[in-house]
Amino acid sequence: MSQTAKKTGPHINVMRSQLGRVRGLGAARAGTGHWWAERLTSLALVPLTLWFVLAALHLSRLPRAAVAHWAGNPINAALLVALVLITFRHLQLGLQVVIEDYIHNERQRMAAVLLLRAVAGLSALIGVLAALKLAVAA
């Protein structure tokens, strides 16, 4: 009996380094972390969004001074800041996947991802400053 006859099942030759097999990373070498970050941000956004919608419905009938007093509560201010930061991080992660999937030119893809990160970061900064300004106005 030959050596090949003793093997059980087909042999599949995967073009991956031994280190890549141990780490469990794919060709992009960072997909797992990105995937987990998307899932964690979406999971965090569920209670934050529900809290914000309920609070907005309650606050919609109140004057600005009452809203500022509400936002001046440290817990509410922290939750507002968390909502803004996590929302823009989730947006950036999701749009980055779209860019990476549909822009095939390496330079254009890199430029689009950098622009996306800059816009998402600047938007998050504006949102955080607005939330803090409202909280301090109390």
Number of C-alpha atoms within 10 A of each C-alpha: 5 6 6 7 8 8 9 7 7 6 7 6 6 7 9 12 9 9 9 13 12 8 10 11 15 12 9 7 11 10 13 13 11 14 13 11 16 17 13 13 19 17 11 15 18 11 12 18 15 11 15 15 12 10 14 13 10 11 14 10 10 11 9 14 12 13 20 18 14 18 23 20 13 11 11 17 21 17 17 23 20 15 24 21 20 19 20 21 19 21 17 19 20 15 15 18 14 11 16 16 10 9 13 10 9 10 10 13 17 14 11 17 20 13 12 18 19 13 14 20 16 13 15 20 16 13 18 20 13 14 22 17 15 19 21 14 14 15
